[in-house]
Amino acid sequence: MAYERKIIQLTINGSGGDTYTPVFLVPDGSSKITVQFTYASLAYDTTLYLEQSADGKNFDPVLDISSVPLTLVLNKLNPSATINIVNLLSMAIRFKVDFNAAETGSISAVAYLTE
């Protein structure tokens, strides 16, 4: 199966407090998802919590085998962070963004790959 790539420009600022990314649809049959966020000027590390939806409207946390929420940490010292998601059966995903009380920095784009 060929992969599909989308680059989505974002304007998610730490000054706006905690928020959510846009919803990303998961193409039928996709079992592999890679998401790479680019960001700048974060005062603190920022935590993203993966959420999923079967109806595109109601979202719930994605949990690992030990019932721990799946997260991605944006290290303030790096310009990007990537997460690979395998075997997630879902119609849509999004990320809850926790700026950890930072009021500076922003997430500027996301590269979204599915296979």
Buried (B, 14 or more C-beta within 10 A) or exposed (E): EEEEEEEEEBEBBBEEEBBBBEBBBBEEEBEBBBBBBBBEEBBBBBBBBBBBBEEEEEBEBBEEEEEEEBBBBBEBEEEBBEBEBEEBEBBBBBBBBBBBEBEBBBBBBBBBBBB
